[in-house]
Amino acid sequence: VTLPMVPAIPETLSIDLLRRRPDVRVAERQVAAANADVGVARGAWLPDLTLTTTGTLSSATVAKLISSPLRSWSVGAQLAQTLFDGGTRSATLKSQEAAYDEKVAAYRLQVLTALQEIEDGLLSRRTLASQEADQQRLVELAQEAERVVRNRYQGGVVNYAELSSAESTSISAQGQLLSLQADRLNNYITLLAAVGGSWQLP
């Protein structure tokens, strides 16, 4: 049995890919609905961040995303200053802004959750790739050992029990390799879903 090769993925991924995720799209639209009168440019909503598939997000980067002001996830600095107008807002406006901030907080949480899923997937990808490489070497060693024992059996040097044991070891190693290859394919599918279904922006 031969499984297909795990497709390659780009070394860098744009965070804009997350906009195609249904959960992020829903949260983003809820922010837009809560902020319909302000008219914030959609392009300013996601934080400026590029994901790399060769590394993970640093703890400092994640901490900065978590601690950044809610409004920085949805409005520019000039507009944020306009919203915070020195305490002249009415009770109605305060209520509207509280509801707005709640939607932005939910949006930020959704984006951070998506980023965590991507980071977890990339970590699993590297781990599985390393395990598959190690298992491939074990398969090659087991097959070579089986070949040697088979030759010795055919020469009458060892009995069938030893040949059977070598064959069993080789088959088991190959089965574990197939299992790891299947895990890598599943990981690829999980990662693809985490970034919204495609590695490229439309």
Helices and strands as residue ranges (DSSP letters): E 12-14, G 15-20, H 22-34, G 42-44, E 50-52, H 59-67, G 70-73, H 77-83, H 91-154, H 160-194
